[in-house]
Amino acid sequence: MAKTFTREELKKYDGQNGNLAYVAINNRVYDVTHIPAWQDGTHHGNKAELDLTDVLFDYSPHKDRVLANLPKVGTLVGEEYKLSPNFCSNFFNKCNLFPLLFFC
């Protein structure tokens, strides 16, 4: 993962007109070009070329399990990633860990 991308550079990888399709998650850039679900650079209304961290963790049923199978092509730079405001509560609630915090 030697290449770095700014948000502006990432916009070139929209999966349209023969362009590669890249998405950013947690400041890592992944290649979704050859993933059938990302044909033409879109997947369930989400567009390649964007930072989809919030979408992945807040709305996606598969969360980050799919990332292990995607080629990492670089790092998104120029802005520190800010966790979704609901990230922690969603994580603990969906994992049934929230009650454990009070008993540990």
C-alpha positions in Angstrom: 0.0 0.0 0.0 2.5 2.6 -1.1 0.2 5.0 -3.0 -1.6 7.8 -1.3 -4.8 9.4 -2.5 -6.4 12.7 -1.6 -10.2 12.9 -1.9 -9.8 14.8 -5.1 -7.5 12.1 -6.6 -9.9 9.3 -5.4 -12.7 10.9 -7.6 -10.8 9.7 -10.7 -11.6 6.1 -9.7 -15.3 6.1 -10.2 -15.7 2.9 -12.2 -17.2 4.8 -15.1 -16.1 4.8 -18.8 -13.4 2.2 -18.2 -12.0 3.9 -15.1 -11.0 1.7 -12.1 -13.4 1.7 -9.2 -11.9 2.5 -5.8 -13.5 3.2 -2.4 -12.0 4.4 0.9 -12.8 2.8 4.2 -11.1 4.0 7.4 -8.5 5.8 5.3 -7.6 2.7 3.4 -8.3 2.6 -0.4 -9.7 -0.6 -1.9 -10.1 -1.7 -5.5 -13.7 -2.9 -6.2 -13.3 -2.8 -10.0 -13.7 -6.5 -10.5 -16.4 -7.1 -7.9 -19.6 -8.0 -9.8 -21.7 -6.1 -7.2 -19.8 -2.9 -8.1 -20.5 -3.0 -11.8 -20.2 0.5 -13.3 -18.9 1.8 -10.0 -22.1 1.6 -8.0 -23.4 -0.7 -5.4 -26.8 -0.3 -3.8 -26.7 3.4 -4.6 -23.2 3.9 -3.2 -20.6 5.2 -5.6 -17.0 4.3 -6.1 -14.7 7.3 -5.8 -15.9 8.1 -2.3 -15.0 7.5 1.4 -17.8 5.1 2.4 -16.7 4.5 6.0 -19.9 5.8 7.5 -22.1 3.9 5.0 -20.3 0.6 5.6 -20.5 0.8 9.4 -23.9 2.5 9.8 -25.9 0.8 7.1 -24.2 -2.2 5.5 -25.4 -5.7 6.6 -22.0 -7.2 6.1 -20.0 -4.4 7.8 -16.2 -4.7 7.3 -16.2 -8.5 6.7 -15.9 -8.0 2.9 -12.7 -5.9 3.2 -10.4 -8.8 3.7 -11.2 -10.0 0.2 -10.5 -6.7 -1.5 -7.2 -5.5 -2.8 -5.8 -2.6 -0.8 -4.3 -0.1 -3.2 -3.4 2.8 -1.0 -4.2 5.2 1.8 -6.5 8.2 1.9 -4.7 11.3 3.1 -5.3 14.9 3.7 -7.9 14.6 6.4 -8.1 12.6 9.6 -11.0 10.2 9.5 -13.7 10.9 12.1 -15.7 7.9 13.3 -19.4 8.0 12.8 -21.1 9.4 15.8 -23.1 6.2 16.2 -20.1 3.9 15.6 -19.4 2.9 19.2 -23.1 2.5 20.3 -23.9 0.5 17.1 -20.8 -1.7 17.6 -21.6 -2.5 21.2 -25.3 -2.9 20.7 -25.0 -5.2 17.7 -22.4 -7.3 19.4 -24.3 -7.5 22.6 -21.3 -6.2 24.5 -22.9 -3.1 25.9 -24.1 -4.7 29.1 -20.7 -6.2 29.7 -19.1 -2.8 30.0 -20.8 -2.3 33.4 -19.7 -5.6 34.8 -16.0 -5.8 33.7 
